[in-house]
């Protein structure tokens, strides 16, 4: 499926990485059943992704990464997800978190982390299920911490974990996150990821008990409405104040877009050779209502891509001009992502309904896409009902209810 005007907006390196991702699609598709059955991605697949350079999309160049644009990251990861949803989800999470870490951590901390032989990969959980944390001399003592949905943790070297749970976030007037950098060797991965969707993402819970974290490995993001953005930032540093907004784009929508694109391509490939049971039709492709559904599904996916592109354009404009967002612009950015996710799963749902009884088999690729995209669309950053409520509240002059909107107050105009 044509990626609209994206190709002309990618650098030569970004196009090369996109080609690497496209070449991996048939390889990844062969692992669909195995990934679901084993509930994790095989090491050989992870190695293939690593060899193609696809875990370094958001890593700074000074640490051996590619430091691609946000637009390129979305396109490359969506291509990976066409091969397998779980793989695309893990590649998305690790790259988005690598980018967030590069924007948020002090240079001396990054130097100490990347001064290792292994490839650095960050996972994250941005809200603790339980966090009993005490401030002590020189750092923080995590007496007890539990974080749900640690996507990519099985293949990560480090975790970015919010030391605040929902209650403490709501009590904190600044609504900021307190992210701790934790080596995965210090984290217990709880084997509790038994799901219908994204089974291979191994998004197990993470647990820590009685661990000391030095101050320099904890980022406290205190945000106050109306603060001026630092105009002196140059180059890539200009993205630093917008880190929370970038998280919304880089850790949620790419895999969902890729799954939907993959569903349309798969259906179009199979339709000419597939009949409709209990009818005289020998080819779905020749049936009018199927043609209509395919056209509508494709337009939904392309419309989702337009919303994503609008969001990236708006973000880039604000970054380049060091501008704050209006509350409506902020809400629109978040809602664009959730609405794009809704359009994508609606497209897959339409194709699923026209695929006959055989589509319910676990081994059917469209069945796996359907399960994965429904699960992915329930992520906190891509849930349509939450995003649409946010946009409706703001349009009607009511205060936002979304923690990410409230936490990004420093980016809002007074």
C-alpha positions in Angstrom: 0.0 0.0 0.0 1.4 3.4 -0.9 2.6 5.4 2.1 1.2 8.6 0.6 3.9 11.3 0.5 6.2 9.6 3.0 9.0 8.5 0.6 10.0 11.9 -0.4 10.3 12.9 3.2 12.8 10.2 4.2 16.6 10.5 4.1 18.7 7.9 2.2 19.5 6.2 5.4 15.9 6.1 6.6 14.8 4.7 3.2 17.5 2.0 3.5 16.2 1.1 7.0 12.6 1.0 5.6 13.8 -1.3 2.9 15.5 -3.6 5.5 12.2 -3.7 7.4 10.2 -4.6 4.2 12.7 -7.4 3.3 12.0 -8.9 6.8 8.2 -9.1 6.4 8.0 -12.6 4.7 10.5 -13.9 7.2 8.5 -12.6 10.2 5.2 -13.9 8.8 6.6 -17.5 9.0 6.9 -17.2 12.8 3.3 -16.1 13.5 2.0 -19.3 15.0 5.2 -20.1 16.9 5.4 -16.6 18.4 1.8 -16.9 19.7 2.3 -20.5 21.0 5.6 -19.7 22.8 4.4 -16.3 24.0 7.7 -14.6 23.2 9.8 -13.7 20.1 12.5 -16.3 19.3 16.1 -15.2 19.8 16.8 -15.8 16.1 14.1 -13.3 15.2 15.4 -10.7 17.7 18.9 -11.2 16.2 17.6 -10.6 12.7 16.0 -7.4 13.8 19.2 -6.3 15.5 21.3 -7.2 12.5 19.1 -5.0 10.3 19.7 -2.1 12.7 16.1 -1.8 13.7 16.6 -1.6 17.4 18.7 1.6 16.9 16.2 3.8 15.2 15.8 6.1 18.2 19.4 5.8 19.5 21.6 8.9 19.2 24.3 8.7 16.5 27.1 9.3 19.1 26.1 6.0 20.6 26.1 4.1 17.4 22.4 4.6 16.5 20.5 6.0 13.5 18.6 8.8 15.3 15.9 8.8 12.6 13.1 11.3 12.4 9.8 10.6 14.1 8.1 10.2 10.8 10.7 7.6 9.6 10.4 5.7 12.9 6.6 5.4 12.4 7.0 4.2 8.8 9.8 1.7 9.5 8.1 0.1 12.5 4.8 -0.1 10.8 6.6 -2.1 8.1 7.9 -4.5 10.7 4.4 -4.9 12.1 3.2 -6.1 8.7 5.3 -9.1 9.3 4.2 -9.8 12.9 2.3 -7.7 15.4 4.2 -8.8 18.4 7.5 -8.1 16.8 6.3 -4.7 15.6 5.1 -3.9 19.1 8.4 -4.8 20.7 10.4 -2.9 18.1 8.1 0.1 18.6 8.4 0.0 22.4 12.2 -0.3 22.5 12.8 2.4 19.9 10.4 4.8 21.4 11.9 4.3 24.8 15.5 4.6 23.5 14.4 8.0 22.0 12.8 9.0 25.3 15.9 8.1 27.2 18.2 10.0 24.9 16.0 13.1 25.3 15.5 12.8 29.0 18.7 11.5 30.6 21.8 13.6 31.4 24.8 13.0 29.1 26.9 11.4 31.9 24.2 8.9 32.6 23.9 8.0 28.9 27.7 7.7 28.6 27.7 5.2 31.5 24.9 3.2 30.0 26.1 3.1 26.4 29.7 2.3 27.6 28.8 -1.4 27.3 29.4 -4.0 24.7 25.8 -5.1 24.3 23.2 -3.3 22.3 21.2 -1.0 24.7 17.4 -1.5 24.6 15.0 0.3 26.9 11.5 -0.9 27.9 9.3 1.2 30.1 6.1 1.4 32.2 4.9 4.9 32.6 2.6 4.3 35.6 3.3 2.0 38.5 0.6 -0.4 39.7 2.2 -0.1 43.2 5.2 1.9 44.2 6.4 2.2 47.8 9.4 4.5 47.4 11.3 6.5 50.0 13.7 9.4 49.4 17.0 8.7 51.1 20.5 10.2 51.1 21.8 10.1 47.6 18.8 8.6 45.9 15.6 6.6 46.3 14.9 3.3 48.0 12.3 1.2 46.2 10.9 -0.8 49.0 8.3 -2.4 46.8 7.4 -1.8 43.2 5.1 -3.5 40.7 4.6 -2.4 37.1 2.1 -3.9 34.7 2.5 -4.5 30.9 6.3 -4.4 30.5 6.3 -4.8 26.8 9.7 -5.6 25.4 11.2 -6.4 28.8 12.4 -9.8 27.8 14.6 -8.3 25.2 15.5 -5.1 27.0 18.8 -4.2 28.9 17.2 -1.4 30.9 13.8 -0.2 32.1 12.4 3.3 32.5 10.0 2.9 35.4 7.7 5.6 36.8 8.2 5.6 40.6 4.7 7.1 41.0 1.5 5.1 41.0 -1.9 6.5 39.9 -2.7 7.9 43.3 0.5 9.8 43.7 0.3 11.1 40.1 -3.2 12.4 40.9 -2.1 14.0 44.2 0.9 15.6 42.5 -0.2 19.0 41.3 2.6 19.2 38.8 1.5 15.8 37.3 5.0 15.0 36.4 6.6 11.5 36.1 9.6 10.3 38.1 11.4 7.9 35.8 14.0 5.6 37.2 16.6 3.9 35.0 16.9 0.3 36.2 19.1 -2.4 34.7 17.0 -5.4 33.8 19.3 -7.6 35.8 17.8 -6.0 38.9 14.2 -6.5 37.8 12.1 -9.6 38.3 9.9 -10.4 35.3 6.7 -12.0 36.5 5.4 -14.5 34.0 1.8 -13.3 33.8 1.2 -12.4 30.2 -1.5 -14.9 29.1 -3.6 -13.0 26.6 -5.6 -13.3 23.3 -3.5 -10.5 21.8 0.1 -9.6 21.1 1.1 -12.8 22.9 4.7 -12.6 21.7 5.3 -9.2 23.1 5.7 -10.9 26.5 4.4 -7.8 28.2 4.8 -9.3 31.6 4.7 -7.5 34.9 7.9 -6.2 36.4 8.7 -6.3 40.1 11.4 -4.8 42.3 12.0 -5.1 46.1 14.5 -3.2 48.3 16.6 -1.6 45.6 18.5 1.7 45.9 18.6 4.0 42.8 21.1 6.9 42.8 19.7 10.4 42.2 21.4 10.7 38.8 19.4 7.7 37.5 16.1 9.3 38.4 14.5 11.9 36.2 12.0 14.1 38.0 9.8 15.9 35.5 8.2 18.7 37.3 6.0 20.8 35.0 4.3 24.1 35.7 1.9 25.7 33.4 3.0 28.9 31.6 6.7 28.3 31.8 8.6 29.6 28.8 10.4 26.9 26.7 14.2 27.2 26.6 14.8 28.9 23.3 18.6 28.3 23.5 18.3 24.6 22.8 19.8 23.7 19.4 19.6 20.7 17.0 18.1 17.5 18.4 18.0 19.0 21.9 15.0 21.1 20.8 12.9 18.0 21.1 13.7 17.6 24.8 10.8 19.6 26.2 8.4 17.7 24.0 9.5 14.2 25.2 6.1 13.3 26.7 4.3 14.2 23.5 6.8 12.2 21.4 6.2 9.2 23.6 2.5 9.3 22.5 3.5 9.0 18.9 6.5 6.7 19.1 5.2 4.0 21.5 1.6 3.5 20.5 0.5 3.9 16.9 3.2 2.5 14.6 2.5 -1.2 15.1 -1.3 -0.6 14.8 -0.9 1.2 11.5 1.3 -1.6 10.2 -1.1 -4.3 11.3 -3.9 -2.6 9.4 -1.8 -2.1 6.3 -0.9 -5.8 6.5 -4.5 -6.8 6.8 -5.6 -4.9 3.6 -2.7 -6.3 1.7 -3.4 -9.9 2.8 -7.1 -9.7 2.0 -6.4 -8.2 -1.4 -3.9 -11.0 -2.1 -6.3 -13.8 -1.2 -9.6 -12.4 -2.5 -9.1 -13.3 -6.2 -8.6 -17.0 -5.3 -11.2 -17.3 -2.6 -14.9 -18.0 -3.1 -17.8 -17.4 -0.8 -19.4 -20.5 0.7 -23.0 -21.4 -0.1 -23.0 -19.0 -3.1 -22.1 -19.2 -6.8 -19.2 -16.7 -6.3 -15.8 -18.3 -7.0 -13.8 -15.1 -6.4 -14.4 -12.5 -3.7 -12.6 -10.0 -5.8 -15.4 -10.1 -8.3 -18.2 -9.3 -5.8 -19.4 -5.8 -5.5 -20.0 -5.5 -1.8 -16.5 -7.0 -1.2 -15.0 -4.4 -3.5 -16.8 -1.7 -1.5 -15.6 -3.1 1.8 -12.0 -3.3 0.6 -12.2 0.3 -0.7 -13.6 1.5 2.6 -11.1 -0.4 4.7 -8.2 1.0 2.6 -9.5 4.5 3.0 -9.8 4.1 6.8 -6.1 3.0 7.0 -5.0 5.9 4.7 -7.1 8.3 6.7 -5.4 7.0 9.9 -2.1 7.7 8.2 -3.2 11.2 7.4 -4.1 11.9 11.1 -0.6 10.5 12.1 1.1 12.7 9.5 -0.8 15.8 10.7 0.3 15.1 14.2 3.9 14.8 13.2 3.7 18.0 11.1 2.2 19.9 14.0 4.8 18.6 16.5 7.7 19.4 14.1 6.4 22.9 13.6 6.2 23.6 17.3 9.7 22.1 17.9 11.3 24.1 15.1 9.8 27.3 16.4 10.1 26.5 20.1 6.4 27.1 20.5 4.0 26.1 23.2 0.7 24.4 22.3 -2.8 25.6 22.9 -4.9 23.3 24.9 -6.9 22.4 21.8 -3.7 21.7 19.8 -2.5 19.4 22.6 -5.8 17.6 22.8 -6.0 17.2 19.1 -2.5 15.7 19.0 -3.5 13.1 21.5 -6.9 12.4 19.9 -5.4 12.1 16.5 -3.4 9.0 17.7 -6.4 7.4 19.3 -8.7 8.1 16.4 -6.1 6.7 14.0 -6.0 3.5 16.1 -9.8 3.3 15.9 -9.8 3.7 12.1 -7.2 0.9 11.8 -9.0 -1.6 13.9 -12.3 -0.8 12.2 -10.7 -1.5 8.8 -9.5 -4.9 10.1 -12.8 -5.7 11.6 -14.6 -5.0 8.3 -12.2 -7.4 6.4 -12.5 -10.0 9.2 -16.3 -10.0 8.7 -15.9 -10.8 5.0 -13.4 -13.6 5.4 -15.6 -16.6 6.0 -15.5 -19.3 8.7 -11.8 -20.2 8.1 -10.7 -16.9 9.5 -11.3 -18.1 13.1 -8.4 -20.5 12.9 -5.4 -19.3 15.1 -3.1 -20.1 12.2 -5.0 -17.7 9.8 -2.8 -14.5 9.4 -5.9 -12.2 9.4 -7.1 -13.8 12.6 -3.8 -13.0 14.3 -3.8 -9.5 12.9 -7.4 -9.0 14.3 -6.4 -10.2 17.7 -3.2 -8.1 17.8 -4.8 -4.9 16.6 -7.7 -5.1 19.1 -5.2 -5.6 21.9 -2.9 -2.8 20.7 -5.9 -0.4 20.4 -6.6 -0.9 24.1 -3.3 0.6 25.1 -3.7 3.6 27.3 -2.2 5.9 24.6 -4.4 4.6 21.8 -7.8 4.1 23.4 -10.3 6.0 21.2 -12.9 6.6 23.9 -10.3 8.3 26.2 -9.0 10.5 23.3 -12.4 11.4 22.0 -13.6 12.3 25.5 -10.5 14.5 25.9 -11.2 16.3 22.6 -14.9 16.8 23.4 -14.2 18.1 26.9 -11.7 20.7 25.6 -14.0 21.8 22.7 -16.8 22.3 25.3 -14.5 24.4 27.6 -14.1 21.7 30.2 -10.8 20.8 31.8 -8.9 17.8 30.4 -9.2 14.5 32.1 -6.1 12.8 30.5 -3.0 12.5 32.7 -0.7 13.0 29.8 -2.4 16.3 29.0 -2.2 17.5 32.6 1.4 16.4 32.8 2.4 18.3 29.8 1.3 21.7 31.2 4.6 23.4 30.6 4.0 23.0 26.9 0.7 24.9 27.0 0.2 28.5 26.3 -0.8 30.5 29.3 
